[in-house]
Amino acid sequence: MVLDNIRVGEIGAIERTGRVISDSGYRPSQSFVIQFLQGLYTALGDSIIGVKQVGWTGGNPLFYVVAEADGLIDRNHWMCLQADEQDSSFGVVVGTDNSAEDSENTALGSQVLQGSGVTELMHGPVSFISESSISGSDAIIEVSRMFFNQSGGTITIKEVGLYARIAGYYVNLVPPPPLLYSTGRICLSRDVVADTDIPDGYTLTVQMMVKVTN
């Protein structure tokens, strides 16, 4: 199960005064899409599988995910969520489309990208609130990201998700040639959420908790 929490506040207010404009609280979501299971399959089976990257349109080649290839692949590139600030290509991502969720979604419907333009948000770094911790009968991982609206207007968030940076190849060869090694991006989850307005000069904090319950 994945839970998400969306919080809006003034820039700096959360740290200084605790002034939060809105807070959804954690709520169940119906997140994971097929690419999550495909990525997990490569790890459990040490196998290669073709997946649809973020932005896949049908004409692009599949990206063949590998857990490791003869020690050539940095493990930090395998299903990594920990994006740096100003990097909207992976990690916790947000968007403005509320079309129905589908287990075959390969991306958000309309992602809000990094920047200070009229449809953009400044992206903070992705951080882990907890790493594989136990809370009662639950095992949880929590990840968080803050977004800053410097666009000059209000941006309404309608969807949230997780994009992972992955390692692999654009050709299905076993073993794959080392020179063809690359990194890609896949969508692990997408959720449509209640419309959340982010006024200019305000922050958006998205926290996502992956929970396994006994």
C-alpha positions as CSV (number, residue, x, y, z in Angstrom):
1,M,0.0,0.0,0.0
2,V,1.1,3.6,-0.7
3,L,-0.1,6.5,1.3
4,D,0.3,10.2,0.3
5,N,0.2,13.4,2.2
6,I,0.1,16.8,0.6
7,R,0.8,20.0,2.5
8,V,0.8,23.7,1.5
9,G,2.5,26.4,3.4
10,E,4.2,29.8,3.0
11,I,7.9,29.7,2.0
12,G,9.8,29.5,5.2
13,A,6.7,29.5,7.4
14,I,6.8,25.8,8.2
15,E,10.3,26.2,9.6
16,R,9.7,29.5,11.4
17,T,6.1,29.6,12.6
18,G,4.6,26.3,11.7
19,R,1.9,28.1,9.6
20,V,0.5,25.5,7.3
21,I,-2.3,26.6,4.9
22,S,-3.6,23.1,4.2
23,D,-2.7,19.5,5.1
24,S,-4.4,16.5,3.6
25,G,-3.0,14.1,6.1
26,Y,-1.9,10.6,5.0
27,R,-4.5,8.9,2.8
28,P,-4.5,5.6,1.0
29,S,-3.7,5.7,-2.7
30,Q,-3.9,3.3,-5.6
31,S,-0.5,3.9,-6.9
32,F,1.7,1.2,-8.3
33,V,1.8,0.7,-12.0
34,I,3.2,-2.2,-14.0
35,Q,6.7,-0.7,-14.3
36,F,7.1,-1.1,-10.5
37,L,6.6,-4.9,-10.7
38,Q,8.8,-5.1,-13.8
39,G,11.6,-3.4,-12.0
40,L,11.2,-5.6,-9.0
41,Y,11.2,-8.7,-11.2
42,T,14.7,-7.8,-12.5
43,A,16.0,-7.6,-9.0
44,L,14.4,-10.8,-7.7
45,G,15.2,-12.8,-10.8
46,D,18.5,-11.1,-11.8
47,S,16.8,-10.9,-15.2
48,I,16.4,-8.4,-18.1
49,I,13.0,-7.1,-19.0
50,G,11.7,-4.5,-21.4
51,V,9.8,-1.6,-19.9
52,K,8.1,1.6,-21.2
53,Q,10.0,4.7,-20.2
54,V,8.5,8.0,-19.0
55,G,7.3,9.6,-22.2
56,W,7.0,6.4,-24.1
57,T,4.8,6.9,-27.2
58,G,4.8,3.5,-28.8
59,G,7.4,4.5,-31.4
60,N,10.3,4.6,-29.1
61,P,12.2,1.4,-28.2
62,L,11.6,-0.3,-24.9
63,F,14.3,0.2,-22.3
64,Y,15.7,-3.1,-21.0
65,V,16.2,-2.9,-17.3
66,V,18.9,-4.8,-15.6
67,A,19.7,-5.3,-11.9
68,E,23.4,-5.7,-12.6
69,A,25.5,-6.5,-15.7
70,D,29.0,-7.9,-15.0
71,G,29.6,-5.4,-12.2
72,L,29.4,-2.5,-14.7
73,I,26.3,-0.8,-13.3
74,D,26.3,1.5,-10.3
75,R,23.6,0.3,-7.9
76,N,22.7,3.9,-7.3
77,H,21.2,3.9,-10.8
78,W,18.9,1.0,-10.1
79,M,15.4,2.3,-9.2
80,C,16.8,5.3,-7.5
81,L,14.3,8.0,-6.2
82,Q,16.8,10.4,-4.5
83,A,16.8,13.2,-7.0
84,D,18.8,16.4,-6.3
85,E,17.2,19.9,-6.1
86,Q,16.2,21.4,-9.5
87,D,15.9,17.9,-11.0
88,S,12.4,17.0,-12.1
89,S,13.3,14.0,-14.2
90,F,12.8,11.6,-11.3
91,G,11.9,11.2,-7.6
92,V,8.6,12.5,-6.2
93,V,6.8,14.3,-9.1
94,V,3.6,16.3,-9.4
95,G,1.2,17.3,-12.2
96,T,-1.9,19.0,-13.3
97,D,-3.9,16.3,-15.0
98,N,-6.8,14.4,-13.3
99,S,-7.5,11.7,-15.9
100,A,-8.3,8.4,-14.3
101,E,-5.5,6.2,-12.9
102,D,-4.5,3.2,-14.9
103,S,-2.1,0.4,-13.9
104,E,-0.5,0.8,-17.3
105,N,0.3,4.6,-16.9
106,T,3.8,5.3,-18.0
107,A,3.9,8.9,-16.8
108,L,1.9,11.6,-15.1
109,G,-0.8,13.1,-17.4
110,S,0.8,16.5,-17.3
111,Q,3.9,16.8,-15.2
112,V,4.9,20.2,-13.6
113,L,8.6,20.6,-14.5
114,Q,11.5,22.4,-12.8
115,G,11.6,26.1,-13.1
116,S,10.0,29.5,-12.3
117,G,7.9,29.8,-15.5
118,V,4.1,30.2,-15.4
119,T,3.5,26.4,-15.3
120,E,6.6,25.4,-13.3
121,L,7.7,24.7,-9.8
122,M,11.1,24.9,-8.2
123,H,12.0,21.4,-7.1
124,G,13.8,20.7,-3.8
125,P,15.8,17.5,-3.2
126,V,14.1,14.2,-2.5
127,S,14.7,13.0,1.1
128,F,13.9,9.9,3.0
129,I,12.0,10.5,6.3
130,S,12.4,6.9,7.3
131,E,14.2,4.0,5.8
132,S,12.6,0.5,6.2
133,S,11.4,1.2,9.7
134,I,8.9,-0.7,11.8
135,S,5.9,1.0,13.3
136,G,3.6,-1.4,15.2
137,S,2.6,-4.1,12.7
138,D,3.7,-2.0,9.7
139,A,7.0,-1.8,7.9
140,I,7.3,1.5,6.2
141,I,9.5,3.7,4.0
142,E,8.7,7.4,3.8
143,V,10.0,9.8,1.1
144,S,9.4,13.5,0.9
145,R,9.9,16.5,-1.5
146,M,9.2,20.2,-1.3
147,F,8.2,22.3,-4.2
148,F,8.4,26.1,-4.4
149,N,6.0,28.3,-6.5
150,Q,7.9,31.2,-8.0
151,S,5.8,31.3,-11.2
152,G,3.9,34.5,-10.4
153,G,0.5,32.8,-10.3
154,T,-1.4,29.9,-8.7
155,I,-0.6,26.3,-9.9
156,T,-3.2,23.6,-9.1
157,I,-1.8,20.1,-8.4
158,K,-4.1,17.2,-9.3
159,E,-1.7,14.2,-9.5
160,V,1.4,12.9,-7.7
161,G,3.8,10.1,-8.5
162,L,7.2,8.4,-8.3
163,Y,9.6,8.3,-11.1
164,A,12.7,6.1,-10.7
165,R,16.1,6.4,-12.4
166,I,17.1,3.0,-13.7
167,A,20.0,1.3,-15.4
168,G,19.8,-0.7,-18.6
169,Y,20.1,-0.8,-22.4
170,Y,18.1,0.1,-25.5
171,V,18.7,-3.2,-27.1
172,N,17.8,-6.7,-26.0
173,L,21.1,-8.5,-26.2
174,V,22.3,-11.1,-23.7
175,P,24.9,-10.3,-22.4
176,P,24.4,-6.6,-23.4
177,P,27.5,-4.8,-24.8
178,P,29.0,-2.6,-22.1
179,L,29.2,0.5,-24.4
180,L,25.4,0.4,-24.7
181,Y,24.8,0.8,-21.0
182,S,22.6,3.8,-20.2
183,T,20.2,5.2,-17.6
184,G,16.5,5.8,-18.1
185,R,13.4,6.9,-16.1
186,I,10.3,4.8,-15.4
187,C,7.1,5.6,-13.6
188,L,6.5,3.5,-10.5
189,S,3.3,5.1,-9.3
190,R,0.6,7.7,-10.2
191,D,-2.2,9.0,-8.1
192,V,-5.0,11.5,-8.8
193,V,-5.5,13.7,-5.7
194,A,-7.9,16.4,-4.7
195,D,-7.2,19.7,-6.4
196,T,-4.5,21.5,-4.4
197,D,-3.9,25.2,-5.1
198,I,-0.3,26.4,-4.7
199,P,-0.4,30.3,-4.7
200,D,2.7,32.2,-5.9
201,G,5.2,32.4,-3.0
202,Y,4.0,29.2,-1.3
203,T,5.4,25.8,-0.9
204,L,4.0,22.3,-1.6
205,T,5.3,19.4,0.4
206,V,4.5,15.9,-0.8
207,Q,5.2,12.9,1.5
208,M,4.7,9.3,0.3
209,M,4.8,6.3,2.5
210,V,5.1,2.7,1.2
211,K,3.6,0.4,3.9
212,V,3.5,-3.3,4.3
213,T,1.1,-4.5,7.0
214,N,1.3,-7.9,8.8
